[in-house]
Amino acid sequence: MDRFIDSHNHLHGFSWDDWELQAMAGLAGCVLSCGNPHVHREIWEAVPGPEEVRRFWDSPIRFARAAEEKHFVRVRCAVGVSAMTRVRSWEKLVDALPGYLEDPRVVALGEVGLDPGQYFGFTWPLEDQARCLEAQARVAARLGKPLILHTPTPKRSGDFLGGVATQGEVPPEAFRLHYLREDLEILDRAGLDPGLLVIDHVDETIVDFVHAETRAWCAVSLGSVLRRPSPERVAEWVKRHGPDRILLNSDLIPYTSNDPLCIPRAIRAMRRAGVPEAHVRRVAFENANELFGMGL
């Protein structure tokens, strides 16, 4: 059994047995991505506001304490205003973020970033999303906290609870890179240190760009059916780019099909591909341990 750190998931929406399976598979620590209404399997008929989003922050932070005691996993949280569901009066939430980021269990701001598709049919204009992202990035920059950047996946309404509102006409092969470039311009204006930026959901369309054109962390999401690069592809990327900036996460999401053993599969694939053991450990454990201050 290999110990690993899952740098981004939504396990707070999963059952006792799911947590036990993860822990027995080697999960030593994880970062819960908080703030997404859809993760809580609720259907929204009106745009949520600050009180609702703070509930989505508060509940996982409280749950993290119990999860550590019951499942023997180091649990930390990331909080932010996600653009995957439109949020009204988001400015009040940005004002509250510094207080949350003082909590020792909150190790990052996120996941945040432009997304042209919103859950529950609530269209959020990209111009306002950009203002929200920049305001949050300024908080992360000022406090020296990592920022987990969600890069969007094209959405089909039938795949999600409550349907999806979409905007824009970017082709699928250019989709993630198009919005990543816009995100990076915003984050640069905010003065965020690239060494604190985690570009998440990296796939074959942006992996080379992330390594060649940025100094950010490259986080690969492996477990959700919505985005699932093969374990062999992970091994290929580690051999091509080296282990120093790559993080692994499951992005397990409770409203869809998932592979709870995705990170152990990636570890085994790296070994089969001849990736040095020290590189495997860096990608699966050490990078996240150091970046998020997990203390493991």
Buried (B, 14 or more C-beta within 10 A) or exposed (E): EBBBBBBBBBBBBBEEEBBBBBBEBBBBBBBBBBBBBBBBEEEBEEBBBBEBBBBBBEEBBEBBEEBBEEBEBBBBBBBBBBBBBBBBEBBBBBEBBEEBBEBEBBBBBBBBBBBBBBBBBBEBEBEEBBBBBBBBBBBBBEEEBBBBBBBBBBBEEEEBBBBBBBEEEBEEEEBBBBBBEBBBEBBEEBEBBEEBBBBBBBBEBBBBBBBEEBEBBBBBBBBBEBBBBEBBBBBBBBBEBEBEBBBBBBBBBBBEEBBBBBBBBBBBBBBEBEBEEEBBBBBBBBBBBEBBEBEB
